Amino acid sequence: MPNSRKGLVVALAMIAGGVLAFFVFLFLTGADPDVRPLSLFQWIVGGMLIAPGFGYLIRWRRLQDSQRSNR
């Protein structure tokens, strides 16, 4: 069970890290969503930074489901 929780923590940390990296990217590029909406490029970069964490979370969930069905 501890290994299961570790996988979940890693997935959530990857998501949080991606969100943080996206905000750093917006800061470095000088984007201000209050002045004008984000461009398509900025949304794509945000998705690329956040998506690996969600992919890891889906993989973790599938592993959990397969372990439960084997019991």
Secondary structure as GFF3:
##gff-version 3
##sequence-region A 1 71
A	DSSP	alpha_helix	2	29	.	.	.	ID=ss1
A	DSSP	alpha_helix	40	70	.	.	.	ID=ss2
###
